[in-house]
Amino acid sequence: MPAITSSNVANAIAKLVAADALPALMGNLVMGNLVNRDYEPVLAQAGDTVNVPIPPTLVANNLAEGGTVQTQNPNLGNAQIVLNTHAEATFQVPDVTKVLAVPDLLKLYMQPAMVALAQRIETDLLNTYASFSANTPVGTAGTPLTEAVVDAAETALFQAMLPASEPRFLVVDANAYSALRQIERFSEYLTAGEAGLQALVDGSVGKIKDFYVLRSQFVAKTGSSPVNTHNLAFARNALGLVVRRLPQPLPGTGGIAEYAELGSFGMRVVMSYQPNTLAQQFTVDVLYGVGVLRNTFAVQVNS
């Protein structure tokens, strides 16, 4: 059994913080859990460009009797996403030994940091609305969403050749969500069955016109009179969130880093001592970039 030293205790504390960091972040993401996430545990720096491959389109040919196949030479598509955001949330713990003794204290410190990072990622993803120009926006600024507008959004994605097997998502702000759950056809038991009862009692819209409807506090808004709320209807492959590892601190500089990685997401947790405050400082940071993968797989839904 290895001896207990200040070094391995410090590493244990960093690992403990890292273990609790990522699940807390993922629980606060809406858009981040819906889009195409590209993650590799390779070191990168802010400003690096990541090439995300996009499957090519092939054509089905009729093979007549005695005929030959027609060889196609598809070009693999490519979306370039720049790692242009290094988001961090830093906090200090005066007595770090209490964190080991009372794990619930760690959550009190971690939760605000994770919420701050989640808000930044959500905002960046939702601010890509203007990049989706292939489909004509539906809805009118300053006007509540209606069944007809949601129907028009789904029709636009269907006409854009979005595969029927691809789940469709509609992320809206609080006002738009409220308007949707007050549409009588979807919020009454007589017309929508159990789904209508759920919308009426639980306040959950669920699914409308083949869209899984979710709400976010960070849907982009522009203008003043009227305010234009840029809700977004999309499929997973419309948007990409690319995350890469940040390097370890230089040896001997007093910082200890651990990586928190889960599925296709990862971040770094750095612990260091601050002599001015006599406290341990924790920095949770993530290097990422967002970008459009398939322009035709999303449509703006204004309200």
Rosetta blueprint (number, residue, H / E / L):
1 M L
2 P L
3 A L
4 I L
5 T L
6 S H
7 S H
8 N H
9 V H
10 A H
11 N H
12 A H
13 I H
14 A H
15 K H
16 L H
17 V H
18 A H
19 A H
20 D H
21 A H
22 L H
23 P H
24 A H
25 L H
26 M H
27 G L
28 N L
29 L L
30 V L
31 M H
32 G H
33 N H
34 L L
35 V L
36 N E
37 R E
38 D E
39 Y E
40 E E
41 P E
42 V E
43 L E
44 A L
45 Q L
46 A L
47 G L
48 D L
49 T E
50 V E
51 N E
52 V E
53 P E
54 I E
55 P L
56 P L
57 T L
58 L L
59 V L
60 A L
61 N L
62 N L
63 L L
64 A L
65 E L
66 G L
67 G L
68 T L
69 V L
70 Q L
71 T L
72 Q L
73 N L
74 P L
75 N L
76 L L
77 G E
78 N E
79 A E
80 Q E
81 I E
82 V E
83 L L
84 N L
85 T E
86 H E
87 A E
88 E E
89 A E
90 T E
91 F E
92 Q E
93 V E
94 P L
95 D L
96 V L
97 T H
98 K H
99 V H
100 L H
101 A H
102 V L
103 P H
104 D H
105 L H
106 L H
107 K H
108 L H
109 Y H
110 M H
111 Q H
112 P H
113 A H
114 M H
115 V H
116 A H
117 L H
118 A H
119 Q H
120 R H
121 I H
122 E H
123 T H
124 D H
125 L H
126 L H
127 N H
128 T H
129 Y H
130 A H
131 S H
132 F L
133 S L
134 A L
135 N L
136 T L
137 P L
138 V E
139 G E
140 T L
141 A L
142 G L
143 T L
144 P L
145 L L
146 T L
147 E H
148 A H
149 V H
150 V H
151 D H
152 A H
153 A H
154 E H
155 T H
156 A H
157 L H
158 F H
159 Q H
160 A L
161 M L
162 L L
163 P L
164 A L
165 S L
166 E L
167 P L
168 R E
169 F E
170 L E
171 V E
172 V E
173 D L
174 A H
175 N H
176 A H
177 Y H
178 S H
179 A H
180 L H
181 R L
182 Q L
183 I L
184 E H
185 R H
186 F H
187 S H
188 E L
189 Y H
190 L H
191 T H
192 A H
193 G H
194 E H
195 A H
196 G H
197 L H
198 Q H
199 A H
200 L H
201 V H
202 D L
203 G L
204 S L
205 V L
206 G L
207 K E
208 I E
209 K L
210 D L
211 F E
212 Y E
213 V E
214 L E
215 R E
216 S L
217 Q L
218 F L
219 V L
220 A L
221 K E
222 T E
223 G L
224 S L
225 S L
226 P L
227 V L
228 N E
229 T E
230 H E
231 N E
232 L E
233 A E
234 F E
235 A E
236 R H
237 N H
238 A H
239 L E
240 G E
241 L E
242 V E
243 V E
244 R E
245 R E
246 L L
247 P L
248 Q L
249 P L
250 L L
251 P L
252 G L
253 T L
254 G L
255 G L
256 I E
257 A E
258 E E
259 Y E
260 A E
261 E E
262 L E
263 G L
264 S L
265 F E
266 G E
267 M E
268 R E
269 V E
270 V E
271 M E
272 S E
273 Y E
274 Q E
275 P L
276 N L
277 T L
278 L L
279 A E
280 Q E
281 Q E
282 F E
283 T E
284 V E
285 D E
286 V E
287 L E
288 Y E
289 G E
290 V E
291 G E
292 V E
293 L L
294 R L
295 N H
296 T H
297 F H
298 A E
299 V E
300 Q E
301 V E
302 N E
303 S L
